[in-house]
Amino acid sequence: MTPTWTAADLPSLSGRVAVVTGANSGLGLITARELARAGARVVMAVRDVERGRWAAATIGGDTDIRPLDLADLASVRTFARSWEGGLDLLVNNAGVMAIPERRTADGFEMQLGTNHLGHFALTSLLLPHLTDRVVTVSSVAHHGGRIDLEDLNWQRRRYAAWGAYQQSKLANLLFTLELQRRLSVSGSTVRALAAHPGYSATNLQSHSASRVAGLGMSVLNRVVAQSDEMGALPTLYAATQDLPGASYVGPDGLLQVRGHPTLVSRSATASDATMARLLWDASEQLTGVRSPIGG
């Protein structure tokens, strides 16, 4: 594994098709830009089509803008129904972080609904088209996460913005683990991988639950964070390199905060195969979307 791997090392992606969610800004935009630069046709799945068009105009390459609101399962279903042909790569990138308590169109807690359940439904619905891999973006914050199967949507517990975010990022890794298990059992060659950007300066930090938290993250962005270009490298590495299914890629620096992409460790909870299966079952029940690959 090259310790200084960068986007310049991307292989040719000519003839390949990729979907990147949340591709109109931050890590998603960088990911879309670099995939397109390497020759892929990139479908930028965005909530705001006008912003998506503006973003696409800044990166060039072969891009297509399509509406997708992960906080609305009707939008997810519409996006999936409209898909025709093959799909080489799905990058589940979009997300919200530590926001005030809100609900999705379907009544889910917003962070779980956007970061996990929306992507769970999207992946399951697009799976018949997929030919290569799914990369889901998690976070080092998953280490503090806890899955409460009795109250996934924070209806009984007192809402905690960071606790909800940590739960959603842990869910991303458990989803990847169980998806890969099911793909392997079914004999599919499609791979499920996960990545995290370390601490990267993006627009996520501008939507935190409090002004004080937002100010603190603004300071950290200037002092600790790496650029969004560096933060996108683990996703790009997971999307294009020959890695085993269920691999987790992050920065190689101290505490995985910054650096070049490498395989990284995850928490023991994120490796819990039983919890992964239980969360999968709960996700199917909540979304009403059943995977085409059985357990």
RAFEN-V271427 format. One record per residue. N is the residue number from 1. RES is the residue in one small letter. SS is DSSP state (H for helix, E for strand, L for the rest). OMEGA is omega in degrees with one decimal (* if undefined). BURIAL is b if it has 16 or more other C-alpha atoms within 10 Angstrom, else e. Layout:
{{N RES SS OMEGA BURIAL} {N RES SS OMEGA BURIAL}}
//
This chain:
{{1 m L -178.5 e} {2 t L -175.4 e} {3 p L -178.8 e} {4 t L -179.6 e} {5 w L 177.6 b} {6 t L -179.9 b} {7 a H 177.2 b} {8 a H -179.6 e} {9 d H 177.8 e} {10 l L 175.3 b} {11 p L 174.5 e} {12 s L 178.6 e} {13 l L -179.7 b} {14 s L 178.9 e} {15 g L -178.5 e} {16 r L -178.2 b} {17 v E -178.6 b} {18 a E 169.8 b} {19 v E 175.8 b} {20 v E 177.8 b} {21 t E -178.5 b} {22 g L -170.3 b} {23 a L -175.8 b} {24 n L 178.8 b} {25 s L 172.1 b} {26 g H -176.6 b} {27 l H -179.6 b} {28 g H 179.2 b} {29 l H 178.1 b} {30 i H 178.8 b} {31 t H 179.2 b} {32 a H -178.9 b} {33 r H -176.0 b} {34 e H 175.5 b} {35 l H 178.3 b} {36 a H 178.6 b} {37 r H 179.5 b} {38 a L 173.2 b} {39 g L 180.0 b} {40 a L 166.4 b} {41 r E -172.1 b} {42 v E 173.4 b} {43 v E -179.1 b} {44 m E -177.3 b} {45 a E -170.0 b} {46 v E 178.1 b} {47 r L -178.4 b} {48 d L -174.4 e} {49 v H -179.7 b} {50 e H 176.1 e} {51 r H 177.7 e} {52 g H 178.6 b} {53 r H 177.6 b} {54 w H -179.2 e} {55 a H -178.9 b} {56 a H -179.5 b} {57 a H -178.6 e} {58 t H -173.7 e} {59 i H -179.9 b} {60 g L -179.7 e} {61 g L -177.8 b} {62 d E -177.5 b} {63 t E 178.4 b} {64 d E -178.0 e} {65 i E 177.8 b} {66 r E -179.1 b} {67 p E 175.9 b} {68 l L 174.6 b} {69 d L -176.9 b} {70 l L 177.8 b} {71 a L 179.9 b} {72 d L -176.0 b} {73 l H 176.1 b} {74 a H 177.8 e} {75 s H 178.2 b} {76 v H 179.9 b} {77 r H 179.1 b} {78 t H 178.4 e} {79 f H -177.2 b} {80 a H -179.6 b} {81 r H -176.4 e} {82 s L -175.6 e} {83 w L 177.2 e} {84 e L 177.7 e} {85 g L -176.9 e} {86 g L 177.9 b} {87 l E -177.6 b} {88 d E -169.6 b} {89 l E 172.9 b} {90 l E 177.7 b} {91 v E 178.4 b} {92 n E -171.9 b} {93 n L -171.4 b} {94 a L 178.3 b} {95 g L 173.4 b} {96 v L -173.1 b} {97 m L 170.5 b} {98 a L -177.9 b} {99 i L 173.6 b} {100 p L -175.8 b} {101 e L 177.7 e} {102 r L -179.6 e} {103 r E 175.0 b} {104 t L 178.2 b} {105 a L -178.6 b} {106 d L 175.7 e} {107 g L 178.6 e} {108 f L 169.8 b} {109 e E -166.5 b} {110 m H -177.0 b} {111 q H 175.1 b} {112 l H -177.0 b} {113 g H -178.7 b} {114 t H -171.9 b} {115 n H -176.7 b} {116 h H -170.7 b} {117 l H 177.6 b} {118 g H 179.0 b} {119 h H 175.4 b} {120 f H -179.4 b} {121 a H -179.2 b} {122 l H -179.0 b} {123 t H -179.1 b} {124 s H -177.8 b} {125 l H -179.5 b} {126 l H -173.9 b} {127 l H 178.4 b} {128 p H -179.6 e} {129 h H -171.4 b} {130 l E -178.2 b} {131 t E -175.5 b} {132 d E -174.5 b} {133 r E 173.8 b} {134 v E 175.5 b} {135 v E -179.2 b} {136 t E -175.9 b} {137 v E 177.9 b} {138 s L -176.3 b} {139 s L 171.9 b} {140 v H 179.0 b} {141 a H -179.9 b} {142 h H -179.1 b} {143 h H 178.4 b} {144 g H -174.6 e} {145 g L 175.4 b} {146 r L 178.1 b} {147 i L 175.7 b} {148 d L -176.2 e} {149 l L 179.3 e} {150 e L -177.3 e} {151 d L -178.8 e} {152 l L -173.5 b} {153 n L 172.5 b} {154 w L 178.1 b} {155 q L 178.1 e} {156 r L -179.6 e} {157 r L 170.8 e} {158 r L -174.3 e} {159 y L 175.1 e} {160 a L -174.0 e} {161 a H -179.1 b} {162 w H 178.0 b} {163 g H 178.5 b} {164 a H 177.9 b} {165 y H -179.7 b} {166 q H 177.8 b} {167 q H -177.2 b} {168 s H 180.0 b} {169 k H 171.4 b} {170 l H 178.1 b} {171 a H 177.7 b} {172 n H -178.6 b} {173 l H 177.4 b} {174 l H 175.8 b} {175 f H 179.3 b} {176 t H -179.4 b} {177 l H -177.7 b} {178 e H 176.7 b} {179 l H 179.6 b} {180 q H 178.1 b} {181 r H -178.7 b} {182 r H 177.4 b} {183 l H -179.5 b} {184 s H -179.6 b} {185 v H -178.0 e} {186 s H -179.1 e} {187 g L -179.8 e} {188 s L 175.4 e} {189 t L 176.4 e} {190 v L -179.4 b} {191 r E 174.7 b} {192 a E 179.8 b} {193 l E 178.0 b} {194 a E 179.1 b} {195 a E 171.5 b} {196 h L -172.0 b} {197 p L -171.8 b} {198 g L 174.4 b} {199 y L -176.4 b} {200 s E 180.0 b} {201 a L 178.8 b} {202 t L 179.7 b} {203 n H 177.8 e} {204 l H -174.2 b} {205 q H -177.8 b} {206 s H -177.4 b} {207 h H -176.6 e} {208 s L -172.2 b} {209 a L -178.6 b} {210 s L 179.2 e} {211 r H -180.0 e} {212 v H 178.7 e} {213 a H 179.1 e} {214 g H 178.3 b} {215 l H 179.1 e} {216 g H -179.8 e} {217 m H 176.6 b} {218 s H 177.5 e} {219 v H 179.0 e} {220 l H 178.0 b} {221 n H -177.9 b} {222 r H -172.2 e} {223 v H -170.7 e} {224 v L -167.4 e} {225 a L 170.2 b} {226 q E -177.2 b} {227 s L 176.5 b} {228 d H 175.1 b} {229 e H 177.5 b} {230 m H -178.5 b} {231 g H -179.9 b} {232 a L -174.9 b} {233 l H 178.6 b} {234 p H 177.6 b} {235 t H 179.8 b} {236 l H 178.1 b} {237 y H 179.4 b} {238 a H -176.3 b} {239 a H -169.6 b} {240 t H -175.9 b} {241 q L -177.4 e} {242 d L -176.8 e} {243 l L 177.1 b} {244 p L 174.3 e} {245 g L -179.1 b} {246 a L 175.9 b} {247 s L 179.0 b} {248 y E -174.0 b} {249 v E 176.8 b} {250 g E 179.0 b} {251 p E -175.7 b} {252 d L -177.1 b} {253 g L -179.0 e} {254 l H 179.3 e} {255 l H 179.4 e} {256 q H -177.8 b} {257 v L -177.9 b} {258 r L 178.9 b} {259 g L -179.0 b} {260 h L -172.3 b} {261 p E 176.0 b} {262 t E 173.4 b} {263 l E -175.6 b} {264 v L -179.0 e} {265 s L 174.8 e} {266 r L -179.1 b} {267 s L 177.1 e} {268 a L 179.1 e} {269 t H 179.7 b} {270 a H 177.7 b} {271 s H -175.9 b} {272 d L -175.7 e} {273 a H 179.7 e} {274 t H 178.1 e} {275 m H 178.8 b} {276 a H 179.4 b} {277 r H -180.0 b} {278 l H 178.4 e} {279 l H 177.9 b} {280 w H 179.6 b} {281 d H 179.5 e} {282 a H -179.9 b} {283 s H 175.8 b} {284 e H -179.3 b} {285 q H -178.1 e} {286 l H -175.8 b} {287 t H -174.6 b} {288 g L 179.9 e} {289 v L 178.7 b} {290 r L -178.3 b} {291 s L 176.3 b} {292 p L 176.4 e} {293 i L -176.5 b} {294 g L -178.4 e} {295 g L * e}}
//
